[in-house]
């Protein structure tokens, strides 16, 4: 994939639009240092809810304290967290909190979801040591390289 960034030449301030190359910004190839400033962090958590009442209560308090939430949205949110623990968790978990104290980084974008699941810690699909086939990098031999630098071979 080719990534391009706009770059206007400030020295060209006079002349016709044609003599300035169309008058718009020119495009240049972005360097690796410019394109690798961003890191996607993927985290998957499985939470066990052992006190639904406390969870719901905390989510309702957070919703009530949100001074920027419109009343119609507040009513919908309160109803949702009363009916679904996953919704309550979604109102309480904030990705910004995960990285706010990490030096040298700023959260650029975040999205998250929560859902109730059937969870069996003994099932193979929940084995954290199993390969999931979703690796971002491979070494020169085609082996998957995990985020911690550990190489896994199939």
C-alpha positions as CSV (number, residue, x, y, z in Angstrom):
1,X,0.0,0.0,0.0
2,X,1.4,3.4,-0.9
3,X,0.8,6.2,1.6
4,X,1.1,9.8,0.5
5,X,1.2,13.0,2.4
6,X,0.5,16.5,1.0
7,X,3.4,18.9,0.8
8,X,3.0,22.5,-0.4
9,X,6.1,24.4,-1.6
10,X,6.0,27.7,0.2
11,X,8.6,29.3,-2.2
12,X,6.0,29.3,-5.0
13,X,3.9,32.3,-4.1
14,X,3.5,34.0,-7.5
15,X,2.7,33.2,-11.1
16,X,-0.2,31.5,-12.7
17,X,-1.9,28.4,-11.4
18,X,-0.5,26.5,-14.4
19,X,3.1,27.7,-13.7
20,X,2.8,26.5,-10.1
21,X,1.9,22.9,-11.2
22,X,-1.9,23.2,-10.8
23,X,-1.8,25.2,-7.6
24,X,-2.5,22.3,-5.2
25,X,-0.2,20.5,-2.9
26,X,2.3,18.1,-4.3
27,X,2.4,14.5,-3.1
28,X,5.4,12.7,-1.7
29,X,6.0,9.2,-0.4
30,X,5.8,9.0,3.4
31,X,8.9,7.5,5.1
32,X,8.8,4.5,7.4
33,X,9.3,6.8,10.4
34,X,6.2,8.8,9.4
35,X,4.0,5.7,8.8
36,X,5.0,3.7,11.9
37,X,4.2,6.4,14.4
38,X,1.0,4.6,15.1
39,X,0.6,1.2,16.8
40,X,-2.6,-0.9,17.0
41,X,-2.9,-2.5,20.4
42,X,-5.3,-5.4,20.5
43,X,-6.4,-6.7,23.9
44,X,-9.0,-9.4,24.5
45,X,-10.3,-9.8,28.0
46,X,-12.8,-12.2,29.5
47,X,-14.4,-10.9,32.7
48,X,-16.4,-12.9,35.2
49,X,-19.2,-10.9,36.7
50,X,-19.7,-12.0,40.3
51,X,-21.8,-9.0,41.5
52,X,-24.2,-7.9,38.8
53,X,-25.8,-5.4,41.2
54,X,-22.6,-3.6,42.0
55,X,-21.7,-3.5,38.3
56,X,-25.0,-2.1,37.3
57,X,-25.0,0.4,40.1
58,X,-21.5,1.7,39.1
59,X,-22.5,2.0,35.5
60,X,-25.7,3.9,36.5
61,X,-23.6,6.3,38.6
62,X,-21.2,6.9,35.7
63,X,-24.1,7.6,33.3
64,X,-25.8,10.0,35.8
65,X,-22.5,11.9,36.3
66,X,-22.0,12.4,32.6
67,X,-22.9,16.1,32.2
68,X,-22.5,15.9,28.4
69,X,-24.9,13.0,27.7
70,X,-28.3,14.2,26.3
71,X,-31.3,13.2,28.3
72,X,-32.7,10.9,25.6
73,X,-29.4,9.0,25.4
74,X,-29.1,8.9,29.2
75,X,-32.5,7.2,29.4
76,X,-31.6,4.6,26.8
77,X,-28.2,4.0,28.5
78,X,-29.8,3.5,31.9
79,X,-32.2,1.0,30.5
80,X,-29.5,-0.9,28.6
81,X,-27.2,-1.3,31.6
82,X,-30.1,-2.5,33.8
83,X,-30.8,-5.3,31.3
84,X,-27.3,-6.3,30.3
85,X,-24.1,-6.7,32.3
86,X,-22.1,-6.4,29.0
87,X,-23.6,-2.9,28.4
88,X,-22.7,-1.9,32.0
89,X,-19.1,-2.9,31.4
90,X,-19.0,-1.0,28.2
91,X,-20.0,2.2,30.1
92,X,-17.3,1.6,32.7
93,X,-14.3,0.5,30.7
94,X,-12.5,3.4,28.9
95,X,-9.5,2.6,26.6
96,X,-8.0,5.9,27.5
97,X,-7.5,4.6,31.0
98,X,-5.4,1.7,29.7
99,X,-2.8,4.0,28.1
100,X,-3.2,7.4,29.9
101,X,-0.1,6.8,32.0
102,X,2.1,5.2,29.3
103,X,4.9,7.7,28.6
104,X,5.4,8.9,25.1
105,X,2.1,7.9,23.7
106,X,-1.3,9.6,23.0
107,X,-4.5,7.7,22.2
108,X,-5.3,8.5,18.6
109,X,-8.4,6.4,18.2
110,X,-10.3,3.8,20.2
111,X,-13.2,1.5,19.8
112,X,-14.4,-1.4,22.0
113,X,-17.3,-3.7,22.4
114,X,-18.6,-6.0,25.1
115,X,-20.8,-9.0,24.9
116,X,-21.9,-11.9,27.0
117,X,-20.3,-15.1,26.0
118,X,-20.3,-18.8,26.8
119,X,-16.9,-19.3,28.3
120,X,-15.3,-22.6,29.1
121,X,-11.7,-22.1,30.3
122,X,-11.0,-25.8,29.4
123,X,-12.0,-25.3,25.8
124,X,-9.3,-25.2,23.1
125,X,-10.6,-22.0,21.6
126,X,-9.8,-20.1,24.8
127,X,-6.2,-21.4,25.1
128,X,-4.0,-18.2,25.2
129,X,-1.0,-20.2,24.0
130,X,-2.7,-21.3,20.8
131,X,-2.0,-19.7,17.5
132,X,-4.9,-17.8,16.1
133,X,-3.5,-17.2,12.6
134,X,-3.8,-13.4,12.9
135,X,-0.2,-12.3,13.0
136,X,1.0,-8.9,11.7
137,X,4.6,-9.9,11.0
138,X,6.6,-12.9,9.8
139,X,10.3,-13.4,9.9
140,X,12.4,-14.2,6.9
141,X,11.4,-17.9,7.0
142,X,7.7,-17.1,7.1
143,X,7.3,-17.9,10.8
144,X,4.8,-15.8,12.7
145,X,6.3,-13.2,15.0
146,X,4.1,-12.3,18.0
147,X,4.0,-8.8,19.5
148,X,6.5,-9.7,22.2
149,X,9.0,-10.8,19.6
150,X,8.4,-14.5,20.2
151,X,8.6,-16.6,17.1
152,X,5.9,-19.3,16.6
153,X,6.4,-21.9,13.9
154,X,3.6,-24.0,12.4
